[in-house]
Amino acid sequence: MEQTYALTAYIAYMQNTAPTIAFAAVAMYVIYYVLSLAVPQNNDGGVPYIPVYKTMRWMMKGAVGRYEVSQKLDKPYMGDAGIVKAWMFGGWAYKVSKVEYARRLFMQTDIFQKVEIRKLMPHNLGPRVTGSSFSFENGDTYRGHRAVVGPAFRRSWPTQLFKKPLLELMDVIEHESAAPLDVLLWLRRGTLDVLGHIIMSYNFNALSDPDNKERAMYDSLLEAMLHPLYNMFPWLDLFATGERAKQWEYLGHFHKFIDGVIDERLKMMDGKPALTDDQRNHADLLTLFLESYLQSKSGKVLDDRGKQVTPLTREQLRSNISLFYVAGYDTTANSLSYVMLELARFPAIQKKARDIAIEVLGDRKDVYPSDEQLKELGYMDLIVKETLRRNSILAEIRRRLGAPVQLGPYTLPKDAVVSVDTWAIHYNPDYFPEPDKFIPERFSEDVASPLKSSVPFTFTPFSNGSRQCVGMKFSLIEQRIAISLLLLRFEWTLPDDSPFWGSTPAAPAGLISPVGLKIITKPRF
């Protein structure tokens, strides 16, 4: 009875629409389906499991924070074994919290393979956004994609590439400073403008036009990808109605938009000479990506094993460009939001970081870092890393088993999905002493400290191993510039009544973001 009540309440909560006969029928089927699977098949030696209804009860709590979910839901079941089974993506999957298990997941890529999310959730909208991009491929297909995509990221990132959208973001924050700033809202808009500018020299006008339809469409698609109900029960997309049906329409518009940009750029590049090194360093990602794509069509691109790659299809081209947006949008905006939160909580560290920025750049409103000055702002990276340790944007990093695997006393079956629980590892005092404290210096290479983790594979916000995020360098450079500008232009703190003084409300799953974060910003000039 308790399970049925929790599930029924959850469905009503997430749908937020008047019940219909059709939806009632679906809801009854969901209840029957979930409860019939309440006990997973014991084909692994008895891995402990979290009952489905308990997972769903936590999902329906809303913005409770990932830390609370990790400590109060996952940890009691995981225990000393460091492994637990939970319901996600329409089936049972494993979570692990021991670094020795994580190391194998990151390094043994022939066995711990990327989850081909399109096959896992064939009816779900989310996987259709990025389609058949390299991030979800394995084997020769992945190597071919990576050989074509990689050159776009193996380049320097001149600070001037970020200048126009980031300075516009600072001006907007100053304009909005009369009231507590809706941090995530404006950082998302600023990040979208940065991505549009750098990925394909396109201006979304997300900052200057609050009613921008393209931005609203993009935000809606990302919301659809992360919707917990549809991710727990992917087949519900077969019955999409209302806003969900509209999001399917948005998907078609988004793909058409990306296809149009690709077509236009290919025409511009037709017959043009190869880029010089200087042009390549200042070109947008789309130009570099399409240059590599055209070379692959001529048989000039080899993978890391020296094998000539098969040229990408047009769908694969679009999927990879879409991935650049999705992977760089919410992750960077969420990370910067958490940076502002942590520096609001710890004003002494905020002041230390500001003093460093002033020493390097000068104390003027109109300054902007050069490439050489950016190298002297490494403390900002320490702030980002410690922020991501305490607030990992990726709650879990998933793989699918290509063969049975022994983890401790358990034998996990072939094709099982296994996830590294980043929050459990990042808050483990055996890996990070005094994990509840915000100490950027624990990531300094120049400081000997007992607070530093000496265990490899304990810091995993960008994944690890050969499948580490290809855009990590890009994200860290963007954040280093943005944090420096924020520190120079503003001082900030939390409102006195902010719930973020004592906790971190956030979505409990998916990409973790600080839901409802408001910060008081005070312009310095």
C-alpha positions in Angstrom: 0.0 0.0 0.0 2.8 2.4 0.9 4.6 1.7 -2.4 1.4 2.2 -4.4 0.6 5.5 -2.7 4.2 6.8 -3.3 4.1 5.9 -6.9 0.6 7.4 -7.5 1.6 10.6 -5.7 4.8 10.8 -7.8 3.0 10.5 -11.1 0.5 13.2 -10.1 3.3 15.4 -8.9 5.4 15.1 -12.1 2.6 15.4 -14.6 0.9 18.4 -12.9 -2.0 18.0 -15.3 -5.7 17.1 -15.0 -6.1 13.3 -15.0 -7.5 11.7 -18.1 -8.7 8.2 -18.8 -5.7 7.5 -21.0 -3.2 8.7 -18.4 -5.0 6.9 -15.6 -4.7 3.6 -17.6 -1.0 4.3 -18.0 -0.6 5.1 -14.3 -2.2 1.8 -13.3 0.1 -0.1 -15.6 3.1 1.7 -14.1 2.0 0.8 -10.6 1.5 -2.9 -11.6 4.8 -2.9 -13.5 6.9 -1.4 -10.8 5.5 -3.5 -8.0 5.9 -6.6 -10.0 9.6 -5.8 -10.3 10.1 -4.7 -6.7 12.6 -7.6 -6.1 15.3 -7.9 -8.8 16.5 -11.1 -10.2 19.3 -12.6 -8.1 21.8 -13.4 -10.8 24.8 -11.7 -9.2 25.5 -13.4 -5.9 23.1 -11.2 -3.9 24.1 -7.6 -4.4 21.9 -5.5 -2.0 19.2 -3.4 -3.7 17.2 -0.3 -3.1 13.4 -0.9 -3.4 11.9 0.9 -6.3 9.3 2.7 -4.3 12.0 4.2 -2.1 13.9 5.5 -5.1 10.7 7.1 -6.4 9.8 8.6 -3.0 13.2 10.4 -3.0 12.6 11.5 -6.6 9.3 13.1 -5.7 10.8 15.1 -2.9 12.0 17.6 -5.4 15.1 19.7 -4.6 16.5 17.8 -1.6 20.1 17.8 -2.8 22.2 15.0 -4.2 24.3 14.8 -1.0 21.2 13.9 1.1 20.2 11.3 -1.5 23.7 9.8 -1.4 23.9 9.7 2.4 20.3 8.7 3.3 19.2 6.5 0.4 22.3 5.0 -1.3 24.8 4.7 1.5 22.7 2.6 3.9 22.1 -0.1 1.3 25.6 0.2 -0.2 27.3 -0.3 3.2 30.9 -1.6 3.3 30.4 -3.7 0.1 30.6 -0.5 -2.0 28.0 -1.7 -4.4 24.2 -1.5 -4.6 21.5 -2.2 -7.2 18.9 0.5 -8.0 16.1 1.1 -10.5 17.0 3.5 -13.3 16.4 4.0 -17.1 13.6 1.4 -17.0 15.7 -1.4 -15.4 18.0 -2.5 -12.6 21.5 -1.1 -12.6 24.5 -1.1 -10.2 26.2 1.7 -8.4 29.7 1.4 -7.0 31.6 3.6 -4.5 34.9 1.9 -4.1 37.8 3.5 -6.0 39.2 0.1 -7.0 35.9 -0.6 -8.8 35.9 2.9 -10.4 39.5 2.4 -11.6 38.5 -0.8 -13.5 35.4 1.0 -15.0 37.5 3.9 -16.3 40.5 1.8 -17.5 39.1 -1.5 -18.8 37.1 0.1 -21.7 36.9 -3.2 -23.6 34.8 -4.6 -20.8 33.3 -1.5 -19.2 31.8 0.0 -22.4 29.9 3.2 -22.9 26.1 2.8 -22.5 24.5 3.1 -25.9 21.6 5.1 -24.5 19.6 5.0 -27.7 19.4 1.2 -27.4 18.8 1.3 -23.6 15.8 3.7 -24.1 14.7 3.4 -27.7 11.4 5.2 -27.2 12.7 8.0 -25.0 13.2 11.6 -26.2 16.4 12.3 -24.4 18.8 10.1 -26.4 17.4 11.5 -29.7 18.8 14.9 -28.9 22.4 13.9 -29.3 21.6 10.8 -31.4 24.6 8.8 -32.6 27.4 11.0 -31.2 30.8 9.7 -30.3 30.2 10.0 -26.6 27.9 6.9 -26.6 29.8 4.8 -29.1 32.3 2.0 -28.6 35.1 0.1 -30.4 35.9 1.0 -34.0 32.9 3.3 -34.3 34.0 5.4 -31.3 37.6 5.5 -32.7 36.4 6.8 -36.0 34.2 9.4 -34.4 37.0 10.5 -32.1 39.5 10.8 -34.9 37.2 13.3 -36.7 36.0 15.1 -33.6 39.3 15.2 -31.7 41.2 17.8 -33.8 38.5 20.5 -33.0 39.5 20.2 -29.3 43.3 19.7 -29.7 43.9 23.4 -30.0 44.7 26.4 -27.9 41.8 28.4 -26.6 42.7 32.1 -26.9 41.0 34.1 -24.3 39.7 36.5 -26.9 37.3 33.7 -28.1 35.3 34.1 -24.9 35.5 37.9 -24.6 32.4 39.3 -26.2 29.8 36.9 -24.5 31.5 36.9 -21.1 31.8 40.7 -20.9 28.1 40.9 -21.9 27.3 38.5 -19.1 29.1 40.7 -16.6 27.1 43.7 -17.8 23.8 41.9 -17.4 24.7 40.8 -13.9 25.5 44.4 -13.0 22.1 45.5 -14.5 20.3 42.8 -12.4 22.2 43.6 -9.2 19.3 45.7 -7.7 17.7 42.4 -6.6 19.0 39.0 -5.6 20.4 37.4 -8.8 18.8 34.3 -10.2 22.2 32.7 -10.6 21.4 29.6 -12.7 19.1 31.5 -15.0 21.6 34.1 -16.1 24.6 31.8 -16.1 22.7 29.4 -18.4 21.9 32.2 -20.8 25.5 33.4 -20.7 26.8 29.9 -21.3 24.5 29.4 -24.3 25.8 32.6 -25.9 29.4 31.5 -25.2 28.7 28.1 -26.9 26.9 29.6 -29.8 29.8 32.0 -30.4 32.5 29.4 -30.1 30.9 26.3 -31.6 29.5 27.9 -34.7 29.8 31.8 -34.6 26.1 32.0 -33.9 24.5 34.5 -31.6 21.5 33.1 -29.7 21.0 36.5 -28.0 20.1 34.6 -24.9 21.3 37.4 -22.6 19.9 40.4 -24.5 16.5 38.9 -25.4 14.8 37.2 -22.4 11.9 36.1 -24.6 14.2 34.4 -27.1 12.3 31.5 -28.6 15.5 29.5 -29.5 16.7 29.7 -25.9 13.3 28.6 -24.6 13.3 25.7 -27.0 16.8 24.7 -26.0 15.9 24.9 -22.3 12.8 22.8 -22.8 14.8 20.1 -24.6 17.3 19.9 -21.8 14.5 19.7 -19.3 13.0 16.8 -21.3 16.3 14.9 -21.3 16.6 15.1 -17.5 12.9 14.4 -16.6 13.1 11.8 -13.8 9.8 10.1 -14.5 10.6 9.5 -18.2 14.1 8.4 -17.4 12.8 5.9 -14.9 10.1 4.7 -17.2 11.3 5.5 -20.8 8.4 3.9 -22.6 6.1 6.6 -21.2 7.2 8.6 -24.3 5.0 6.3 -26.3 2.1 8.2 -24.7 3.6 11.8 -24.8 1.0 14.5 -24.4 0.9 18.2 -23.6 4.3 19.7 -22.9 6.1 16.4 -23.6 4.5 16.3 -27.1 5.6 19.9 -27.7 9.2 18.9 -26.7 9.2 16.2 -29.4 8.3 19.0 -31.9 11.2 21.1 -30.5 13.5 18.2 -31.1 12.6 18.3 -34.8 13.1 22.1 -35.0 16.5 21.8 -33.2 17.8 19.1 -35.6 16.6 21.2 -38.6 18.4 24.2 -37.2 21.7 22.3 -36.8 21.4 20.7 -40.2 20.9 24.1 -41.8 24.0 25.6 -40.1 26.0 22.6 -41.3 24.8 23.0 -44.9 25.6 26.7 -44.9 29.1 26.2 -43.5 29.9 23.4 -46.0 29.0 25.7 -48.9 31.3 28.4 -47.4 34.2 26.0 -47.1 33.8 24.4 -50.6 36.9 25.1 -52.6 38.6 27.1 -49.9 42.3 26.5 -49.1 43.3 24.7 -45.9 43.4 26.8 -42.7 46.6 28.2 -41.5 47.7 27.4 -37.9 46.7 30.9 -36.8 43.3 30.6 -38.5 42.8 27.2 -36.9 43.4 28.6 -33.4 40.8 31.3 -33.9 38.2 29.3 -35.9 35.0 28.0 -34.3 34.5 24.4 -33.5 32.2 23.7 -36.4 34.8 24.9 -38.9 37.5 22.6 -37.4 35.1 19.7 -37.1 33.9 20.0 -40.8 37.5 20.4 -42.0 38.3 17.1 -40.3 35.1 15.6 -41.7 36.0 16.6 -45.3 39.5 15.2 -44.9 37.9 11.9 -43.7 35.9 11.8 -46.9 39.2 11.9 -48.8 40.6 9.0 -46.8 43.1 11.3 -45.0 42.0 10.6 -41.4 43.3 7.6 -39.4 42.2 6.5 -36.0 44.5 5.8 -33.0 45.3 2.4 -34.4 46.3 3.7 -37.9 43.1 2.5 -39.5 41.4 4.7 -42.1 38.1 5.9 -40.6 34.7 5.6 -42.3 33.3 9.1 -42.9 30.6 10.2 -40.6 27.0 10.3 -41.9 25.1 13.5 -41.9 23.1 12.3 -38.9 26.3 11.6 -37.1 27.6 15.1 -38.0 24.5 16.7 -36.5 24.6 14.4 -33.5 28.1 15.4 -32.6 27.4 19.2 -33.0 24.3 18.7 -30.8 26.5 16.9 -28.2 28.8 19.9 -28.0 25.9 22.1 -27.0 24.3 19.7 -24.5 27.6 18.7 -22.9 28.9 22.2 -22.5 25.7 24.0 -21.5 24.2 22.9 -18.3 27.5 21.4 -17.0 29.4 24.7 -17.2 26.5 26.9 -16.1 25.9 24.6 -13.1 29.6 24.5 -12.2 29.8 28.3 -12.2 26.7 28.6 -10.2 28.2 26.3 -7.5 31.4 28.3 -7.6 29.4 31.5 -6.8 27.6 29.6 -4.0 30.8 28.3 -2.4 32.5 31.7 -2.6 29.4 33.3 -1.1 29.6 30.8 1.8 33.3 31.4 2.3 34.0 35.2 2.0 37.6 34.8 3.1 38.3 32.5 0.1 36.4 34.9 -2.1 38.6 37.7 -1.0 41.8 35.7 -1.5 40.7 34.8 -5.0 39.9 38.5 -5.7 43.2 39.6 -4.4 44.9 37.2 -6.8 42.8 38.4 -9.8 43.6 42.1 -8.9 47.3 41.3 -8.6 47.4 39.7 -12.0 44.9 41.9 -14.0 44.8 45.2 -12.1 41.8 46.7 -10.3 39.8 48.2 -13.1 36.4 47.5 -14.5 37.5 47.3 -18.1 40.2 44.7 -17.8 40.1 41.3 -19.5 42.8 38.6 -19.2 45.3 37.9 -22.0 46.5 34.4 -22.7 49.7 35.1 -20.6 47.7 36.5 -17.7 45.4 33.6 -17.7 48.3 31.3 -16.9 48.8 33.2 -13.6 45.2 32.6 -12.5 45.6 29.0 -11.7 44.0 29.4 -8.2 40.7 29.7 -10.0 41.1 26.1 -11.2 41.6 25.0 -7.6 38.3 26.7 -6.7 36.6 25.0 -9.6 38.0 21.5 -8.7 37.1 21.8 -5.0 33.6 23.1 -6.0 33.1 20.1 -8.3 34.3 17.7 -5.6 31.7 19.0 -3.3 29.0 19.5 -6.0 29.7 17.0 -8.8 27.4 17.9 -11.8 27.5 14.2 -12.9 25.9 12.2 -10.1 27.0 8.9 -11.8 29.2 7.8 -14.6 27.7 4.8 -16.4 29.1 1.9 -18.4 27.6 -1.4 -19.7 29.4 -4.7 -19.2 30.7 -6.4 -22.3 31.4 -9.6 -20.3 30.7 -10.9 -16.7 32.7 -9.0 -14.1 33.8 -10.0 -10.6 33.5 -7.1 -8.1 34.4 -8.3 -4.6 32.1 -11.3 -3.7 29.7 -10.5 -6.6 29.7 -11.6 -10.2 27.8 -9.0 -12.3 26.3 -10.4 -15.5 27.1 -9.4 -19.1 25.1 -6.3 -20.3 24.5 -5.0 -16.8 24.8 -1.2 -16.4 27.3 -0.2 -13.8 27.7 3.4 -12.5 30.5 5.1 -10.4 28.8 7.1 -7.7 30.8 10.3 -7.8 29.2 11.8 -4.7 30.0 8.8 -2.6 33.6 8.9 -3.6 34.1 12.6 -3.4 32.7 12.6 0.2 34.6 9.6 1.4 37.0 10.7 4.2 39.4 7.9 3.3 40.0 9.7 -0.1 39.4 13.3 0.9 40.0 14.0 4.6 37.5 16.5 6.1 35.3 16.2 3.0 32.7 18.6 4.3 35.2 21.5 4.3 35.8 23.7 1.3 39.5 23.7 0.8 40.7 24.6 -2.7 44.3 24.1 -1.7 43.8 20.3 -1.5 44.1 20.3 -5.3 47.3 22.4 -5.4 50.3 20.6 -6.9 52.7 22.9 -5.0 51.3 22.3 -1.5 52.0 19.3 0.6 48.9 18.7 2.6 47.3 15.8 4.5 44.0 17.0 3.0 45.1 16.1 -0.5 43.9 12.8 -2.0 46.8 10.5 -2.8 44.6 7.8 -4.4 44.2 7.9 -8.2 40.7 8.0 -9.7 39.1 9.7 -6.7 38.3 13.0 -8.5 36.0 12.2 -11.4 33.7 15.1 -12.3 34.9 14.9 -15.9 35.0 11.1 -15.9 38.5 9.6 -16.2 40.7 7.4 -18.3 40.6 7.3 -22.1 36.9 8.3 -22.2 37.4 11.5 -20.1 35.4 14.5 -21.2 36.9 15.8 -24.4 35.7 19.4 -23.5 37.3 19.5 -20.0 40.1 21.9 -21.1 37.5 24.2 -22.8 35.3 24.2 -19.7 38.1 25.0 -17.3 39.4 27.9 -19.4 36.0 29.4 -19.7 35.4 29.1 -16.0 38.8 30.5 -15.1 38.1 33.6 -17.2 34.5 34.0 -15.9 35.4 33.6 -12.2 38.2 36.2 -12.6 35.8 38.7 -14.2 33.1 38.1 -11.5 35.7 38.6 -8.7 36.9 41.9 -10.3 33.4 43.3 -11.0 31.5 42.1 -8.0 31.4 41.1 -4.3 28.6 38.7 -3.4 26.9 36.9 -0.6 23.8 34.9 0.1 20.6 36.5 1.4 20.2 36.1 5.2 17.2 33.8 4.7 18.8 31.6 2.0 18.4 27.9 2.5 21.8 27.5 0.9 23.6 28.6 4.1 23.0 25.2 5.6 22.2 22.9 2.7 22.4 22.6 -1.1 18.9 22.1 -2.6 19.3 20.4 -5.9 17.7 18.0 -8.3 18.3 14.6 -6.8 19.4 12.9 -10.1 20.5 13.7 -13.6 22.7 16.7 -14.0 23.0 18.3 -10.6 22.1 22.0 -10.3 21.5 24.4 -7.4 17.7 24.8 -7.7 16.5 28.3 -6.7 19.9 29.7 -5.9 19.7 33.5 -5.4 22.8 35.6 -4.6 23.2 39.3 -3.7 25.7 40.9 -6.0 27.4 44.2 -5.3 29.2 45.9 -8.2 32.7 47.1 -7.2 32.8 49.9 -9.7 
